[in-house]
Amino acid sequence: MLKHIIEALVFASQKPLMPREIVQALKSAASEEDAEAKEFAKVKEEEVAALLEELKNSYAEAGHAFQLVEQVNGWHVVTAPAYGKWVRQLYPESKPARLSGPALETLAIVAYRQPITKADIEVVRGVAVDGMMQTLLEKSLIRIAGRADVPGRPLLYETTEYFLEHFGLKGVDELPNSAELRRANLPTAPVEAQAPVPEAPVSSGADAKPEVEMAAPELPLAEETAPAHEAPVEAEAAPEEESPAATDEENPAQS
């Protein structure tokens, strides 16, 4: 019975649910007249988490077209990626923006080496990344994480909760080969090159969550899912060639 109640809560919720939110819902439903509801109000978060895992496994074993997944912001029911091309037909007006190849490369560097300065990203990529950073900030995929403790106090950047949510991750440690790539030796900008950077005139918060279509070999797009009542985002890299001599200036309208 408790498993079915939890299943109903997750299915009915318009947003992912954390175990503590499910426990709170169980407590709120308790009343003096309903002995059964009062009994369920004593359930602990650990029990809820275990039952969610059971539901996840039972969905997978049954081969449903939907699945229960845990992401950084909680548990929710999503359609299986294999059925995305058909589900998408229900939402013809939904045309997610695409990130270019250079923007994806910049995002991958931030994801694996965060927090990181723009100057260090440019040393790794070999080109200026002003346009790429602006695009990623506007799409709430990265945010300002403070300032580096070096002369000039340059801004530091890191990924957002929306980044984790979009790629179906609970944390950056779940990125493919995370430990190995974090240890890899990458070039860094000289201290004197870390000049002060003006504040970006865009919001770096996670309030806005635009639809973004992204794909990159370094990131686990094959695992991306979408809510059962929404069309899943197809991971499709935008074909774009980058001139070695050019900088990564990008028109936001094309992103």
C-alpha positions in Angstrom: 0.0 0.0 0.0 2.8 2.5 0.9 4.6 1.7 -2.3 1.4 2.6 -4.3 1.0 5.8 -2.3 4.5 6.9 -3.1 4.0 5.9 -6.8 0.8 8.0 -6.9 2.6 11.0 -5.4 5.5 10.9 -7.9 3.2 10.4 -10.8 0.9 13.2 -9.8 3.6 15.7 -9.0 4.3 18.5 -11.5 8.0 18.5 -10.4 10.5 15.9 -9.2 10.1 14.9 -5.5 12.7 14.4 -2.9 12.1 11.6 -0.3 11.7 14.3 2.4 8.9 15.9 0.4 7.1 12.5 0.2 7.5 12.1 3.9 6.0 15.5 4.5 3.1 14.7 2.3 2.5 11.5 4.3 2.6 13.4 7.5 0.2 16.1 6.2 -2.4 13.5 5.2 -2.6 12.1 8.7 -5.7 12.8 10.8 -7.2 11.6 14.1 -10.0 9.8 12.2 -7.8 8.0 9.7 -5.7 5.4 11.5 -4.1 4.1 8.3 -2.9 7.6 7.3 -1.5 8.1 10.8 0.5 4.9 10.5 2.0 6.0 7.2 3.0 9.4 8.8 5.6 7.5 10.8 7.6 6.5 7.7 11.2 7.6 7.5 13.1 9.0 4.5 15.2 5.9 4.3 12.1 3.7 3.8 10.8 6.0 1.1 14.1 6.0 -0.7 14.2 2.2 -0.6 10.7 1.9 -2.0 11.5 4.4 -4.8 14.4 2.2 -5.8 12.0 -0.8 -5.9 9.6 1.1 -8.1 12.5 2.1 -10.4 13.6 -1.5 -10.8 10.1 -2.9 -11.3 9.4 -0.4 -14.1 12.7 -1.4 -15.8 11.9 -5.1 -15.5 8.4 -4.7 -16.9 9.7 -2.9 -20.0 7.4 0.1 -19.8 7.7 3.0 -22.2 8.3 5.2 -19.1 10.7 4.9 -16.2 11.4 6.3 -12.7 14.6 8.3 -12.5 16.5 10.1 -9.7 18.1 13.4 -10.6 19.7 16.2 -8.6 16.3 17.7 -7.8 14.4 14.5 -7.0 12.5 11.5 -8.4 10.1 11.8 -11.4 8.5 9.6 -14.0 9.8 10.2 -17.6 9.3 8.7 -21.0 12.0 6.3 -22.2 14.4 8.0 -24.7 13.7 5.3 -27.3 10.2 6.7 -27.8 11.2 10.3 -28.1 10.6 10.7 -31.9 7.0 9.8 -31.4 6.3 11.7 -28.2 7.8 14.8 -29.8 5.0 14.9 -32.4 2.6 15.9 -29.6 4.6 19.1 -29.2 5.3 20.5 -32.7 5.6 24.0 -31.3 8.4 23.0 -29.0 11.6 23.8 -30.9 14.5 23.8 -28.4 17.5 26.0 -29.2 20.8 24.3 -30.1 24.3 24.9 -28.8 27.1 25.0 -31.3 30.1 22.7 -31.1 32.4 25.4 -29.7 29.8 26.2 -27.0 29.6 22.5 -26.1 33.3 22.2 -25.8 33.4 25.2 -23.5 30.6 23.7 -21.4 32.5 20.4 -21.1 35.7 22.2 -19.9 33.7 24.1 -17.2 31.9 20.9 -16.2 35.1 18.9 -15.7 37.4 21.6 -14.3 35.0 23.8 -12.3 35.4 26.3 -10.8 37.5 27.7 -13.6 38.3 31.2 -15.0 37.6 32.3 -18.5 41.3 32.8 -19.1 42.1 29.2 -18.3 39.3 28.0 -20.6 40.7 30.1 -23.4 44.2 28.6 -22.9 42.7 25.1 -23.2 40.6 25.9 -26.3 43.2 28.1 -27.9 40.6 30.8 -28.8 38.6 33.5 -27.1 35.3 32.3 -25.5 33.5 35.5 -24.7 30.5 34.7 -26.9 30.4 31.1 -25.7 30.4 32.1 -22.0 27.7 34.6 -22.6 25.5 32.0 -24.3 26.0 29.5 -21.5 25.2 32.1 -18.9 22.0 33.1 -20.7 20.9 29.5 -20.9 21.5 29.0 -17.1 24.0 26.2 -17.8 26.8 27.9 -16.0 26.9 30.6 -13.3 29.4 32.8 -11.6 30.9 31.0 -8.6 33.0 33.8 -7.1 36.5 35.2 -7.9 39.8 33.5 -8.0 42.4 34.3 -5.3 45.0 35.6 -7.8 46.0 39.1 -8.9 43.1 40.7 -10.8 40.5 38.5 -9.0 39.0 37.1 -12.2 35.6 35.5 -12.1 35.2 31.8 -11.6 32.5 29.7 -13.4 30.8 26.5 -12.5 27.8 24.5 -13.8 24.3 25.0 -12.4 21.6 22.7 -11.0 19.8 23.0 -14.4 22.9 21.6 -16.1 22.7 18.5 -13.8 18.9 18.2 -14.3 19.2 18.4 -18.1 21.9 15.7 -18.4 20.2 13.5 -15.8 22.9 13.7 -13.2 22.8 13.8 -9.4 26.3 15.5 -9.3 29.3 16.3 -11.4 31.0 13.1 -10.1 28.6 11.1 -12.4 30.1 12.7 -15.5 31.8 10.0 -17.6 35.5 9.4 -16.6 35.1 12.3 -14.1 38.0 11.3 -11.8 40.4 10.7 -14.6 39.6 13.9 -16.5 39.8 16.0 -13.4 43.3 14.7 -12.8 44.4 15.3 -16.3 47.1 18.0 -16.8 45.7 21.0 -18.7 47.4 24.2 -19.5 46.5 27.3 -17.4 46.8 31.0 -18.1 49.7 32.9 -16.6 48.8 34.8 -13.5 49.5 38.1 -15.2 46.9 37.2 -17.9 44.1 36.8 -15.3 42.9 40.4 -15.8 39.8 41.7 -14.0 36.6 40.8 -15.8 33.5 43.0 -15.6 30.4 41.5 -14.2 28.2 39.7 -16.8 25.0 41.6 -17.4 22.9 38.4 -17.3 21.3 36.4 -14.6 23.3 33.4 -13.6 20.7 32.0 -11.3 18.9 28.7 -11.9 15.4 30.3 -11.9 15.2 30.4 -15.7 15.3 27.0 -17.3 15.1 27.3 -21.1 14.8 24.3 -23.3 18.2 23.5 -24.7 19.1 20.8 -27.2 22.7 19.6 -26.6 25.0 16.8 -27.6 28.6 16.1 -27.1 30.7 12.9 -26.9 32.0 14.0 -23.5 28.6 14.2 -21.9 26.0 11.4 -21.2 23.3 12.6 -23.6 22.2 9.0 -24.3 20.8 8.9 -20.8 18.8 12.0 -21.2 15.1 11.6 -20.5 12.0 13.8 -20.5 8.9 14.0 -18.2 6.1 11.7 -19.3 3.8 14.6 -20.0 6.4 16.5 -22.0 8.3 15.8 -25.2 11.9 14.7 -24.5 14.7 16.8 -25.9 16.6 15.0 -28.6 20.3 15.2 -28.2 21.6 16.4 -31.6 24.8 18.2 -32.0 24.6 21.3 -34.3 27.0 20.8 -37.2 29.4 23.8 -37.1 32.9 24.2 -38.2 35.3 26.4 -36.3 38.1 28.2 -38.1 41.4 27.8 -36.1 42.2 31.4 -36.6 38.8 32.7 -35.6 37.4 33.4 -32.2 34.2 31.8 -30.8 31.9 34.7 -31.3 28.4 33.4 -31.6 25.1 35.1 -32.5 22.8 34.3 -29.5 19.9 34.1 -31.9 21.4 31.1 -33.5 22.1 29.4 -30.2 
